[in-house]
């Protein structure tokens, strides 16, 4: 498997001449702790970490509004081309001790990014898993009368109404569906959905939970689907049922070992990793 199959091509960057204020605002808007820095032609120059912004503002006592990205200390950015294998990419991330790998073209221009978490998961993913996604092979999931159609990004209500679901609420729902009956902390959910640590001032997971509850018509008082466990996190209440009918071809042979077929629960986890 090549990293072009799992990379995010929509990566945002900042330039060497951009202000540190602009970089900080971009990090805040994206909810990330680092940004790739590119030159005038789009070539990757390095990575700007949030801690360097803090250092320049608080430790060095400088006025951030007067500084440019070129004034900050840039971290070396681990990189690879889109045709690099997942296995080699995992080795590069491990050697660089970083949580992300930037994807560049032959001219070293930035074209995408992939997280260490996605690389590690893809390294253990059967070769036909992403092909299943491309052909509409993710499982339908049923819970409390609702049906989630992952490949369509749609929920079907008990009475038959179809409701679209956006990417991040879908990612959160996939994490909950993979862990029914378990209390999940906000830190775990933030790392799984946003690939970042949670802190007490971060309300993004709570906002996504609210959006999910609204789509699922889950009464905030009764909480029949998503229950708040105060001081701990959230718990997905209903039992989860996976549709096996669509998996017969994928799980009966081909690339996957017949003795270790990929079941619906495992494929549901692959869907979460692939960032559908």
C-alpha positions as CSV (number, residue, x, y, z in Angstrom):
1,X,0.0,0.0,0.0
2,X,1.3,3.5,-0.9
3,X,0.8,6.6,1.3
4,X,-1.1,8.3,-1.5
5,X,-4.0,6.0,-0.7
6,X,-4.3,7.3,2.9
7,X,-2.8,10.8,2.8
8,X,-4.9,14.0,3.3
9,X,-4.3,16.2,0.2
10,X,-6.0,19.2,1.8
11,X,-3.1,20.2,4.0
12,X,-2.7,23.9,4.9
13,X,0.6,25.6,5.3
14,X,2.1,29.0,6.0
15,X,4.9,30.9,4.2
16,X,8.2,32.1,5.5
17,X,7.0,35.8,5.2
18,X,3.7,35.2,7.0
19,X,3.3,36.7,10.4
20,X,3.4,34.5,13.5
21,X,0.0,35.9,14.4
22,X,-1.4,34.5,11.1
23,X,0.3,31.2,11.8
24,X,-1.2,31.1,15.3
25,X,-4.7,31.9,14.1
26,X,-4.4,29.2,11.4
27,X,-3.4,26.6,14.1
28,X,-6.3,27.8,16.3
29,X,-8.8,27.5,13.4
30,X,-7.6,24.1,12.4
31,X,-7.2,22.8,15.9
32,X,-3.6,21.7,15.4
33,X,-0.3,22.2,17.1
34,X,2.0,22.5,14.1
35,X,2.0,23.8,10.5
36,X,4.2,23.0,7.6
37,X,6.2,26.0,6.3
38,X,6.6,26.4,2.5
39,X,8.8,28.6,0.3
40,X,7.6,30.8,-2.5
41,X,7.3,27.9,-4.9
42,X,5.5,25.6,-2.5
43,X,8.6,23.7,-1.5
44,X,8.6,22.3,2.0
45,X,11.0,24.2,4.3
46,X,10.1,22.8,7.7
47,X,7.5,22.7,10.5
48,X,6.4,25.4,12.8
49,X,5.4,24.1,16.3
50,X,3.0,25.9,18.6
51,X,5.6,25.7,21.4
52,X,8.0,27.9,19.4
53,X,5.3,30.6,19.2
54,X,4.9,30.4,23.0
55,X,8.7,30.6,23.4
56,X,9.0,33.7,21.3
57,X,6.1,35.4,23.0
58,X,6.6,34.4,26.6
59,X,10.2,33.2,27.1
60,X,12.1,35.5,24.8
61,X,9.7,38.4,25.6
62,X,9.3,39.4,22.0
63,X,6.1,40.9,20.4
64,X,4.7,38.2,18.2
65,X,2.7,40.7,16.1
66,X,6.1,42.1,14.8
67,X,7.6,38.7,14.0
68,X,7.5,36.6,10.8
69,X,7.6,32.8,10.5
70,X,11.2,33.1,9.3
71,X,12.0,34.5,12.8
72,X,10.9,31.4,14.5
73,X,12.9,28.2,15.0
74,X,11.6,25.7,12.4
75,X,11.7,21.9,13.1
76,X,12.9,19.5,10.4
77,X,9.9,18.0,8.6
78,X,9.8,14.3,7.9
79,X,8.8,13.8,4.2
80,X,8.2,11.2,1.5
81,X,6.7,11.1,-2.0
82,X,3.2,9.8,-2.7
83,X,4.6,6.5,-4.1
84,X,6.4,5.6,-0.9
85,X,5.2,2.4,0.8
86,X,3.4,2.5,4.1
87,X,6.1,0.3,5.7
88,X,8.9,2.7,4.7
89,X,6.9,5.7,5.8
90,X,6.4,4.1,9.3
91,X,10.2,3.8,9.5
92,X,10.7,7.4,8.6
93,X,8.2,8.7,11.2
94,X,9.7,6.5,13.9
95,X,13.3,7.6,13.0
96,X,12.2,11.3,13.1
97,X,10.2,10.8,16.3
98,X,7.3,12.8,14.9
99,X,3.6,12.3,14.7
100,X,3.1,13.2,11.0
101,X,4.7,12.7,7.6
102,X,4.5,15.3,4.9
103,X,4.0,14.2,1.3
104,X,5.9,16.0,-1.4
105,X,6.3,15.7,-5.2
106,X,9.5,15.3,-7.1
107,X,10.2,19.0,-6.7
108,X,9.8,18.8,-2.9
109,X,6.5,20.8,-3.2
110,X,4.0,19.9,-0.4
111,X,1.0,17.9,-1.7
112,X,-0.4,16.2,1.4
113,X,0.1,14.9,5.0
114,X,-0.5,11.6,6.8
115,X,-0.4,11.1,10.6
116,X,1.7,8.5,12.3
117,X,-1.5,6.9,13.7
118,X,-3.0,6.4,10.2
119,X,0.3,4.9,9.0
120,X,0.5,2.5,11.9
121,X,-3.1,1.4,11.3
122,X,-2.6,1.1,7.6
123,X,0.5,-1.0,8.1
124,X,-1.7,-3.7,9.6
125,X,-4.6,-3.2,7.2
126,X,-5.4,-6.0,4.7
127,X,-4.6,-5.0,1.2
128,X,-8.2,-5.1,0.0
129,X,-9.6,-2.9,2.8
130,X,-9.3,0.4,0.9
131,X,-10.5,-1.3,-2.3
132,X,-13.6,-2.3,-0.3
133,X,-14.1,1.3,0.6
134,X,-13.8,2.5,-3.0
135,X,-16.4,-0.1,-4.2
136,X,-18.8,0.9,-1.4
137,X,-17.8,-2.0,0.9
138,X,-18.0,-0.4,4.4
139,X,-20.6,-2.2,6.5
140,X,-24.0,-0.8,7.3
141,X,-24.4,-0.4,11.1
142,X,-27.6,-0.6,13.0
143,X,-28.4,0.6,16.5
144,X,-31.7,1.4,18.2
145,X,-33.6,1.5,15.0
146,X,-31.1,3.7,13.2
147,X,-28.9,2.6,10.3
148,X,-25.5,4.2,9.4
149,X,-24.4,3.9,5.8
150,X,-20.8,4.8,6.1
151,X,-19.9,4.9,2.3
152,X,-22.8,7.4,1.7
153,X,-22.2,9.5,4.8
154,X,-25.9,9.0,5.7
155,X,-28.0,8.0,8.7
156,X,-31.5,6.4,8.2
157,X,-33.9,7.2,11.0
158,X,-36.3,4.5,12.4
159,X,-39.2,5.9,10.3
160,X,-37.1,5.9,7.1
161,X,-35.9,9.5,6.8
162,X,-32.4,9.9,5.4
163,X,-30.1,12.3,7.2
164,X,-26.7,13.4,5.9
165,X,-23.8,13.4,8.4
166,X,-20.6,15.4,7.9
167,X,-17.1,14.1,8.2
168,X,-16.1,14.9,11.8
169,X,-19.4,13.9,13.3
170,X,-19.2,10.7,11.3
171,X,-15.6,10.0,12.6
172,X,-16.9,10.6,16.2
173,X,-19.8,8.3,15.6
174,X,-17.5,5.6,14.2
175,X,-15.3,5.8,17.4
176,X,-18.4,5.4,19.6
177,X,-19.7,2.5,17.5
178,X,-16.4,0.7,17.9
179,X,-16.7,1.1,21.7
180,X,-20.3,0.4,22.7
181,X,-20.9,0.2,26.4
182,X,-17.5,1.8,27.2
183,X,-16.9,5.2,28.8
184,X,-14.6,7.2,26.5
185,X,-12.7,10.1,27.8
186,X,-12.6,13.4,26.0
187,X,-8.8,12.9,25.6
188,X,-9.4,9.6,23.8
189,X,-12.1,11.0,21.6
190,X,-10.0,14.1,20.7
191,X,-7.0,12.0,19.8
192,X,-9.2,9.6,17.7
193,X,-11.2,12.2,15.9
194,X,-8.9,15.3,15.7
195,X,-5.5,13.7,16.3
196,X,-4.7,16.1,19.1
197,X,-4.7,16.1,22.9
198,X,-7.7,17.5,24.8
199,X,-7.4,20.2,27.4
200,X,-10.2,21.6,29.7
201,X,-10.7,24.7,27.5
202,X,-11.3,22.6,24.4
203,X,-15.0,22.2,23.7
204,X,-14.8,20.8,20.2
205,X,-15.7,17.2,21.2
206,X,-18.7,18.5,23.3
207,X,-19.8,20.4,20.2
208,X,-19.6,17.3,18.0
209,X,-21.5,15.3,20.6
210,X,-24.2,18.0,20.5
211,X,-24.4,17.8,16.7
212,X,-24.6,14.0,16.9
213,X,-27.4,14.1,19.5
214,X,-29.3,16.5,17.4
215,X,-29.1,14.3,14.3
216,X,-30.0,11.2,16.3
217,X,-32.8,13.1,18.1
218,X,-31.3,12.0,21.4
219,X,-32.9,13.8,24.3
220,X,-30.3,15.6,26.3
221,X,-32.2,14.7,29.5
222,X,-32.9,11.0,28.8
223,X,-29.7,10.4,26.8
224,X,-30.9,7.1,25.3
225,X,-28.0,6.9,22.7
226,X,-25.1,9.0,24.0
227,X,-24.8,9.3,27.7
228,X,-22.7,11.9,29.5
229,X,-20.7,10.3,32.4
230,X,-19.9,13.4,34.4
231,X,-16.2,13.7,35.3
232,X,-15.3,10.9,32.9
233,X,-16.6,11.3,29.3
234,X,-19.2,9.8,27.1
235,X,-20.8,6.3,26.7
236,X,-22.6,4.9,23.7
237,X,-25.6,3.1,25.1
238,X,-27.3,1.0,22.3
239,X,-26.2,-2.5,21.2
240,X,-24.5,-2.3,17.7
241,X,-25.4,-4.7,14.9
242,X,-23.3,-5.0,11.7
243,X,-24.6,-6.0,8.3
244,X,-22.7,-9.1,7.1
245,X,-24.5,-9.5,3.8
246,X,-22.2,-7.0,1.9
247,X,-19.0,-8.7,3.2
248,X,-19.3,-12.2,1.7
249,X,-17.0,-11.6,-1.3
250,X,-14.4,-9.6,0.7
251,X,-14.2,-12.1,3.6
252,X,-14.2,-15.4,1.8
253,X,-10.9,-15.3,0.0
254,X,-8.7,-13.2,-2.2
255,X,-6.0,-11.2,-0.5
256,X,-7.4,-11.9,3.0
257,X,-6.4,-15.2,4.7
258,X,-9.3,-17.6,4.7
259,X,-8.4,-18.6,8.3
260,X,-8.5,-15.0,9.5
261,X,-11.4,-13.3,7.6
262,X,-12.1,-9.6,8.1
263,X,-15.3,-9.3,10.0
264,X,-17.7,-6.3,10.0
265,X,-16.4,-5.0,13.4
266,X,-12.9,-5.0,12.1
267,X,-13.9,-3.3,8.9
268,X,-15.7,-0.7,10.9
269,X,-12.4,0.1,12.6
270,X,-10.8,0.4,9.1
271,X,-13.4,2.9,8.1
272,X,-12.5,5.0,11.1
273,X,-8.8,4.8,10.3
274,X,-9.3,5.7,6.6
275,X,-11.1,8.9,7.6
276,X,-14.1,8.3,5.4
